[in-house]
Amino acid sequence: MILELVVQAIWGCLPELASGCIDMTNSSSTYFSIAIGAVIGSVISWWVYNRQKKTSKVQDRTLQKLELLDERHEKLLNRIQQIEQHHQNTLDAILKLEKKLAETIKKDRD
């Protein structure tokens, strides 16, 4: 009984809560709408926060994978550069040998 009086004092006449009420007053309707709006707003805010949190986690994992891929790419490029340098050194050595052989053959002919 005391709870009904407190609710009626704060909210006004709420037929949903008090059996003696016939109609909801404007003030109680306003307070009730504010309360329902706050609940709905809280649910929507939680849902948006939760979705953003999940999206952020997915983006972080994707970013980590991209960073790992970039590191591997750098290692691969360095390895290719080393191989190219080795091939260039080998080619230079072959060309030097060819030049020496050509000079030796030329000396033998003369």
Buried (B, 14 or more C-beta within 10 A) or exposed (E): EEEBEEBBEEBBBBEEBBEEBEEBBEEBBEBBEEEEEEEEEEEEEEEEEEEEEEEEEEEEEEEEEEEEEEEEEEEEEEEEEEEEEEEEEEEEEEEEEEEEEEEEEEEEEE
